[in-house]
Amino acid sequence: MQKISTTFSLKRRIFAITVAIFFIFCALVVRLFVLQIISGNSLQSKATDQWTRDLAIIAPRGTIYDCLGTSLAVSYTTYNVYVRAREVTKPSEVAYALSRELDLTFGNVYQKITDRSQSEVLIKMQVESEAVENLYNKHFDGVYFAETANRYYPFGNLLSQVLGFISVDNEGQSGAEAYFNDYLKGEDGYSFVQSDLQGKEIGGSLRYYVPATKGNDLYLTIDNNMQLILENVLEQIMTEQKAQSVTGLIMDADSGEMLALSSKPSFDLNDLPRDDIDALFDQSKVKAVTDIYEPGSTFKILTVAAALEEKVVSLDDRFYCPGYRIIDGERIRCWKSIGHGSQTLVEAFANSCNCCFMDLALRLGVDNFYKYMTGFGLGTKTGIDISGEASGIMMPKSSVRNVDLARMGFGHAIALTPIQLVKAVATIVNGGVVNTPHILLQIKDESGLSIKEGKSSDKAGVISEDTAQKVNYLLEQAENKAGKYTFVEGYNVGGKTGTAQKYKETGGIDQGKYISSFIGTYPADDPKFILFIMVDEPSNGAYYGSIVAAPYGKIAFSQLFEYLGEEKQDENAKTEYVEMPQLVGQSLAEGAVILKKLGLYYDLDGAGEIITAQLPPPNTSIAVGSTIVLIT
């Protein structure tokens, strides 16, 4: 019996051991499956990190070109400098060389390269080739260099807001550099070597190198020569009108392509004011896209187009302006307090008579007015391919009273961006075709193949060809008061000026602060180009758009025609000049008679009867048909 029991016990032990071995084996198989199959890649990556040291190779960004193929932003090779403290054999000598070549503090560098708790430390990014070559020739142990790329802008502060800039990590931060960053940035490469447990490079070990892939090239619709013309004029305005800021653009009226776009003050893209973030942020905004303003009289183009299309007015209709309208019990004055008297629509548009445009808005009514303004794209973004676009502000239609509608008719009680206004005007003057403003022409890959084209919609708007021709005629008459082709001698230019008061952030009119603007079209009978200039807070004594903005529009157009080689429509068109008389001390009525005889127009500042100041001063030579300012 005892023998049988012993045998049975032995079998049980053998079975138990076998089962245990089986389960251990299964556990090992499962563990190996997890390690090799499920976690294999992750563990292999961790192991590689332990026995190799790698350095990233930053990809050069794609080049940015204008529409003519001129380089506006290019990448060039720089280097990041690293130190592996465990490999440094002459720390003092290395620290001295690094601090001298890289313009760093010796103490900080020495502390970094003697801290062996870190296997690798970055000393400085984007170091120029000359400094790196000097360091490389010293053959220091433990000092390494990794290729990276920096950005160079051949024209410095030209087109600075549109181009934008990049960070030290080679990422776009503003402008086109940020908006098209995914196309421009390319794909980084890397290099790595095998190292021992302490992070030291193993001599004779394998080295691996995967080159970076350059980003795609970006072609903008901007014409660099037009941009230069525009920016020179804007700088002239800043100097002469002592403005807080000035914004300008030139757009193709048919396609929506932005040919020039800028704001001043600006900054040099090769010397960013990174120590003043507020100034950098403000000056890097494309204000034609991001900032809203009350447009004033330039908005009258939209009102008259809607009224003509709706057939509530004709070019021969007459309006009487006593200097004000009373609507909903409120007195709303025309800018000319003594009134314009009886005038046709053509004359009222040239005179920029507020009373006429109050009447037009009321004839349209709220529903029709909003139908057309919505059709022009007000209250919504244009879709331009620039970051930070604002939508503008329109009152809810349900809350609009007649007095509100009347003010909207002449460009008050409504806010929009310059790009919204220019898009709306383009939609009107080109016969009703709506095009999306854009700066992208195309994007090409490294082989030169186009992978993305600029967007340009082509949908019908709310304005007919007949209305477009009438509006173009009004714009032509408004700027050529002294005769055909006299605004820019020999050229058929149309245009409209605007003046609007500014408002405080807390609400209410900001007394003495204005925005002056000018929008011009060429050729006036079938516009190809639209020029827009906006002057924020001119402080040189005048603020009317006809005085502050329009003369610079004339300069810009003149230079633009010279660049394009445009032939004059009338070689015989000549501008006559007269001498500005002394009007100070005379009555407004007397001054008005004198100016009319000389063929001069005037804007009025004040509600008095006696002229106390005038712009320009007496004895100034001034073109017939010009507008001067009388202060009473």
Sequence and secondary structure as in RCSB ss.txt:
>XXXX:A:sequence
MQKISTTFSLKRRIFAITVAIFFIFCALVVRLFVLQIISGNSLQSKATDQWTRDLAIIAPRGTIYDCLGTSLAVS
YTTYNVYVRAREVTKPSEVAYALSRELDLTFGNVYQKITDRSQSEVLIKMQVESEAVENLYNKHFDGVYFAETAN
RYYPFGNLLSQVLGFISVDNEGQSGAEAYFNDYLKGEDGYSFVQSDLQGKEIGGSLRYYVPATKGNDLYLTIDNN
MQLILENVLEQIMTEQKAQSVTGLIMDADSGEMLALSSKPSFDLNDLPRDDIDALFDQSKVKAVTDIYEPGSTFK
ILTVAAALEEKVVSLDDRFYCPGYRIIDGERIRCWKSIGHGSQTLVEAFANSCNCCFMDLALRLGVDNFYKYMTG
FGLGTKTGIDISGEASGIMMPKSSVRNVDLARMGFGHAIALTPIQLVKAVATIVNGGVVNTPHILLQIKDESGLS
IKEGKSSDKAGVISEDTAQKVNYLLEQAENKAGKYTFVEGYNVGGKTGTAQKYKETGGIDQGKYISSFIGTYPAD
DPKFILFIMVDEPSNGAYYGSIVAAPYGKIAFSQLFEYLGEEKQDENAKTEYVEMPQLVGQSLAEGAVILKKLGL
YYDLDGAGEIITAQLPPPNTSIAVGSTIVLIT
>XXXX:A:secstr
 HHHHHHHHHHHHHHHHHHHHHHHHHHHHHHHHIIIIISHHHHHHHHHHHHEEEEEE      EE TTS EEEEE
EEEEEEEE GGG S HHHHHHHHHHHHT  HHHHHHHHT TTSS EEEEEEE HHHHHHHHTTT TTEEEEEEEE
EE TTTTTTHHHH  B TTS B SHHHHHTHHHHS B EEEEEEB TTS B TT  EEEE  B   EEEES  HH
HHHHHHHHHHHHHHHH  SEEEEEEEETTT BEEEEEEES   TTS  TT HHHHHHHTS HHHH  B  GGGGH
HHHHHHHHHTTS  TT EEEESSEEEETTEEEE SSTT  EEEEHHHHHHHT HHHHHHHHHHHHHHHHHHHHHH
TTTTS    SSTT    B   GGG  HHHHHHHHTT S BB HHHHHHHHHHHHTTSEE   B EEEEE TTS E
EEE     EE S  HHHHHHHHHHHHHHH TTSTTTTBTTB  EEEEEEEEEE TTSSEEEEEEEEEEEEEESTT
S SEEEEEEEES  SS   HHHHTHHHHHHHHHHHHHHHT   S TT    EEE    TTSBHHHHHHHHHHHT 
EEEEESS SB  EEES TT EEETT EEEEE 
